[in-house]
Amino acid sequence: MRRALEYGSAVEAFANVEVFERDGWLCQLCGDPVDREADFPHPLYPTLDHIVPLSKGGEHSRANTQLAHYRCNLMKGARMAA
C-alpha cells in the first residue's frame, strides 16, 4: 500500500490472503500451485501482483491484483501480463 500512495494510486484496503483465496492458491502468471508455507524469499512464496503496475497508473485494489509466485512476479516486473 505504501508504494501505491507514493505513486498517487487509488488504494483499497484488503488482506492479501483474500486475493490468494479468490485465486485458489494458483499463480495467475504460470498457473502452478503456490506454496502456502513458503517463506520469503523462496521462489514459490506467495506475492500480490498488480495486473496494471502501480508505476503504470494501476490502483491497489482487489480487481487489479492477483496471486503470483515470487519468482513469476519478479520476472514480470513492471510490465502488464499478456
C-alpha positions in Angstrom: 0.0 0.0 0.0 2.9 2.3 0.7 4.1 2.2 -2.9 0.5 2.8 -4.2 0.4 6.0 -2.1 3.8 7.1 -3.4 2.5 6.8 -7.0 -0.7 8.6 -6.1 -2.7 5.5 -6.9 -6.2 4.7 -5.6 -6.0 2.4 -2.6 -8.5 -0.1 -1.4 -7.8 -1.8 2.0 -7.8 -5.6 1.9 -5.8 -8.5 3.1 -3.5 -10.3 0.6 -5.0 -13.6 1.7 -8.4 -12.5 0.3 -6.9 -12.4 -3.2 -4.9 -15.6 -2.6 -8.1 -17.5 -1.6 -10.1 -15.9 -4.5 -7.4 -17.2 -6.9 -7.4 -20.7 -5.4 -3.8 -20.5 -4.4 -2.8 -20.8 -8.1 -0.2 -18.5 -9.6 -2.1 -16.4 -12.1 1.1 -15.9 -14.2 2.2 -19.5 -14.7 -0.9 -21.5 -13.4 1.0 -23.7 -10.9 0.1 -24.0 -7.3 1.7 -21.6 -4.8 3.3 -22.9 -1.6 1.3 -21.5 1.3 4.1 -22.5 3.7 7.0 -21.0 1.8 9.0 -18.3 3.5 10.3 -15.2 1.7 12.5 -15.2 -0.4 11.6 -18.8 -1.6 10.8 -18.8 -5.3 7.3 -20.2 -4.6 6.5 -17.7 -1.9 3.0 -16.1 -2.5 3.0 -12.5 -3.6 0.4 -9.9 -4.6 0.9 -8.9 -8.3 -0.6 -5.7 -9.7 -2.1 -6.6 -13.1 -1.6 -3.0 -14.2 1.6 -2.0 -12.3 1.4 0.9 -9.9 4.1 2.6 -11.9 1.9 2.5 -15.0 -1.1 4.1 -13.2 -2.7 0.9 -11.8 -4.5 1.0 -8.5 -4.1 -1.0 -5.4 -7.4 -2.9 -5.4 -8.8 -6.4 -5.4 -9.7 -6.0 -9.0 -6.2 -5.0 -10.1 -4.3 -7.7 -8.1 -3.7 -11.4 -8.4 -1.7 -14.1 -6.8 1.8 -14.8 -8.2 4.8 -16.8 -7.2 7.7 -14.6 -6.0 9.8 -15.7 -9.0 7.0 -15.1 -11.5 6.3 -11.7 -10.1 10.0 -10.8 -10.3 10.2 -12.0 -13.9 7.1 -10.0 -14.9 8.5 -6.8 -13.3 6.6 -3.6 -14.1 5.0 -5.0 -17.3 1.4 -5.9 -17.9 0.9 -9.6 -18.4 -0.1 -10.7 -21.9 
